[in-house]
Amino acid sequence: MPVTEQTTRKILLIIFIALAVIGALFMVFVFFFNRGTLTVISSAPFSVEIAGIKTEVCATDACSTVLAPGDYTIILKKAGYRDVTRRVSVPIGGERKEEAEFEFIPALTLKGSESDLKLFAGPQVTAEDLPESGVFREKNYLAFIARDPDTHRHTLYIRSIEEGKAGEKTAVTSFIRDIKSYILIPAIETQNKIALIDGTAGTSTLYMIDLTKKSRENLFTYPLISGVKWVPDSSDFLFEARAEGDLSTSIFLHKTAAKEPIKLELKTLLKNVIPVSKDRLIAATNQYIAAENELAKLEGQLVTLGEAEATPAVTALAVTAPSPALNFIDYSLLSNQGRLLKTAPDLAYPQEGTLSETQKSAYFLIEGKVYELQFMDHAN
């Protein structure tokens, strides 16, 4: 039986309707069912760059976007932090949650002239009866050695500083022999101690004077000891010394429980080493670092600190081999390893460093200017 034109039209209409329904169902599937959700959880604000597709700007800690199921490369970005790159798989009709933490990028900025900021200026004290030399200062105290007029012995005295004036002197301890060459490092407010480096005999002997116990302990002797710094929240301390047979000084850690001081792998002057916690130091050094031609690429990574001496000459025999770059190191006292925070090839070697009041940045004095190294996020 021949197919009429009217029948043909009906068949075509049915086919058209079927295709339209299939197409509509397909579109519904594509737009409503063939979808997954990617949720990135981090600290806002940040952005999520979905490679080759789009970028989401996230103002909240949980940031969601709808995507077709599949594998994606995403790059998380946050100003002042290192990018985080992840490969994620978005399921059909489901949700992929991805949590991420951003790593803070240390920043080095010029704060101004030291003549204006006066961050490294010691306390100014007026007192007519202070010795002309050999007076050592901390924030609120003076320490010096002078002859006691009654006993005629060399005696260690301390004097408080109040409103720029020195108070009455207090005798701490006296010595049978004369102390002619010495360095005092008072830490009266934080440790209630004074370190005495006695160089009278031609070598350096370190005494620790405990004001609480009213005791004086002879700790050790080196050919040269040039400084002491206390480690926060502990009775440990760092000191700079030249050991027997060495040509330049090294940084040592004295731990109360240890028999011998520990020599650190860090080569620099103690005044540029800043204890941040009982386990952590921040230091400026021009010590050689492995792969130093690509130092900028090593920022944020553990690095191998070279054996070459890197301190400026301490004695006429000292030998130095400085790196072309000034490097800022985050040094672990637990692992005796350093992480490169920042490299600054155009800056000279600092004269001094100190921790900021926030304890999340450090100031370094370089050729009369003050630079701030922010090694932790102030927002955290």
ChimeraX attribute file (.defattr): number of C-alpha atoms within 10 A of each C-alpha:
attribute: neighborCount
match mode: 1-to-1
recipient: residues
	/A:1	3
	/A:2	5
	/A:3	7
	/A:4	8
	/A:5	9
	/A:6	9
	/A:7	11
	/A:8	11
	/A:9	11
	/A:10	11
	/A:11	12
	/A:12	12
	/A:13	12
	/A:14	12
	/A:15	12
	/A:16	12
	/A:17	12
	/A:18	12
	/A:19	12
	/A:20	12
	/A:21	12
	/A:22	12
	/A:23	12
	/A:24	12
	/A:25	12
	/A:26	14
	/A:27	13
	/A:28	12
	/A:29	12
	/A:30	12
	/A:31	12
	/A:32	11
	/A:33	14
	/A:34	17
	/A:35	19
	/A:36	21
	/A:37	19
	/A:38	21
	/A:39	19
	/A:40	22
	/A:41	18
	/A:42	19
	/A:43	16
	/A:44	14
	/A:45	14
	/A:46	21
	/A:47	21
	/A:48	22
	/A:49	17
	/A:50	17
	/A:51	11
	/A:52	9
	/A:53	9
	/A:54	9
	/A:55	15
	/A:56	14
	/A:57	14
	/A:58	19
	/A:59	12
	/A:60	14
	/A:61	15
	/A:62	15
	/A:63	21
	/A:64	18
	/A:65	14
	/A:66	13
	/A:67	20
	/A:68	17
	/A:69	18
	/A:70	12
	/A:71	11
	/A:72	16
	/A:73	13
	/A:74	21
	/A:75	16
	/A:76	23
	/A:77	18
	/A:78	18
	/A:79	12
	/A:80	13
	/A:81	16
	/A:82	15
	/A:83	16
	/A:84	15
	/A:85	14
	/A:86	14
	/A:87	9
	/A:88	15
	/A:89	16
	/A:90	21
	/A:91	18
	/A:92	16
	/A:93	15
	/A:94	13
	/A:95	19
	/A:96	15
	/A:97	15
	/A:98	14
	/A:99	11
	/A:100	13
	/A:101	13
	/A:102	17
	/A:103	15
	/A:104	17
	/A:105	18
	/A:106	19
	/A:107	15
	/A:108	19
	/A:109	11
	/A:110	13
	/A:111	13
	/A:112	14
	/A:113	16
	/A:114	18
	/A:115	12
	/A:116	9
	/A:117	12
	/A:118	11
	/A:119	16
	/A:120	15
	/A:121	9
	/A:122	11
	/A:123	16
	/A:124	12
	/A:125	17
	/A:126	12
	/A:127	10
	/A:128	8
	/A:129	7
	/A:130	16
	/A:131	11
	/A:132	7
	/A:133	8
	/A:134	16
	/A:135	16
	/A:136	16
	/A:137	22
	/A:138	16
	/A:139	14
	/A:140	17
	/A:141	20
	/A:142	24
	/A:143	25
	/A:144	22
	/A:145	27
	/A:146	21
	/A:147	16
	/A:148	14
	/A:149	9
	/A:150	6
	/A:151	10
	/A:152	13
	/A:153	18
	/A:154	19
	/A:155	21
	/A:156	23
	/A:157	20
	/A:158	23
	/A:159	19
	/A:160	18
	/A:161	20
	/A:162	11
	/A:163	11
	/A:164	13
	/A:165	14
	/A:166	21
	/A:167	15
	/A:168	10
	/A:169	15
	/A:170	13
	/A:171	15
	/A:172	18
	/A:173	16
	/A:174	20
	/A:175	13
	/A:176	10
	/A:177	9
	/A:178	15
	/A:179	19
	/A:180	13
	/A:181	13
	/A:182	17
	/A:183	22
	/A:184	23
	/A:185	20
	/A:186	25
	/A:187	18
	/A:188	19
	/A:189	11
	/A:190	10
	/A:191	17
	/A:192	13
	/A:193	21
	/A:194	22
	/A:195	21
	/A:196	23
	/A:197	23
	/A:198	21
	/A:199	21
	/A:200	14
	/A:201	10
	/A:202	11
	/A:203	13
	/A:204	23
	/A:205	21
	/A:206	24
	/A:207	18
	/A:208	18
	/A:209	21
	/A:210	17
	/A:211	15
	/A:212	10
	/A:213	9
	/A:214	10
	/A:215	12
	/A:216	18
	/A:217	12
	/A:218	11
	/A:219	10
	/A:220	13
	/A:221	17
	/A:222	15
	/A:223	16
	/A:224	22
	/A:225	23
	/A:226	19
	/A:227	20
	/A:228	25
	/A:229	20
	/A:230	22
	/A:231	22
	/A:232	16
	/A:233	12
	/A:234	13
	/A:235	13
	/A:236	16
	/A:237	18
	/A:238	23
	/A:239	21
	/A:240	21
	/A:241	24
	/A:242	21
	/A:243	17
	/A:244	9
	/A:245	7
	/A:246	13
	/A:247	17
	/A:248	22
	/A:249	27
	/A:250	23
	/A:251	23
	/A:252	22
	/A:253	21
	/A:254	20
	/A:255	16
	/A:256	12
	/A:257	8
	/A:258	10
	/A:259	8
	/A:260	12
	/A:261	16
	/A:262	15
	/A:263	18
	/A:264	16
	/A:265	18
	/A:266	25
	/A:267	25
	/A:268	22
	/A:269	25
	/A:270	25
	/A:271	19
	/A:272	21
	/A:273	25
	/A:274	24
	/A:275	22
	/A:276	20
	/A:277	15
	/A:278	17
	/A:279	16
	/A:280	18
	/A:281	17
	/A:282	26
	/A:283	27
	/A:284	28
	/A:285	24
	/A:286	25
	/A:287	24
	/A:288	22
	/A:289	20
	/A:290	12
	/A:291	11
	/A:292	15
	/A:293	10
	/A:294	10
	/A:295	18
	/A:296	14
	/A:297	12
	/A:298	18
	/A:299	19
	/A:300	18
	/A:301	12
	/A:302	15
	/A:303	18
	/A:304	15
	/A:305	18
	/A:306	15
	/A:307	13
	/A:308	15
	/A:309	23
	/A:310	23
	/A:311	22
	/A:312	17
	/A:313	14
	/A:314	16
	/A:315	12
	/A:316	8
	/A:317	10
	/A:318	15
	/A:319	17
	/A:320	16
	/A:321	14
	/A:322	17
	/A:323	18
	/A:324	16
	/A:325	21
	/A:326	21
	/A:327	24
	/A:328	25
	/A:329	26
	/A:330	23
	/A:331	26
	/A:332	17
	/A:333	17
	/A:334	9
	/A:335	8
	/A:336	14
	/A:337	17
	/A:338	23
	/A:339	19
	/A:340	24
	/A:341	26
	/A:342	24
	/A:343	22
	/A:344	15
	/A:345	14
	/A:346	9
	/A:347	13
	/A:348	14
	/A:349	21
	/A:350	22
	/A:351	13
	/A:352	18
	/A:353	24
	/A:354	22
	/A:355	18
	/A:356	14
	/A:357	8
	/A:358	9
	/A:359	15
	/A:360	16
	/A:361	21
	/A:362	22
	/A:363	25
	/A:364	27
	/A:365	21
	/A:366	18
	/A:367	13
	/A:368	13
	/A:369	17
	/A:370	25
	/A:371	20
	/A:372	20
	/A:373	23
	/A:374	21
	/A:375	21
	/A:376	17
	/A:377	15
	/A:378	10
	/A:379	5
	/A:380	5
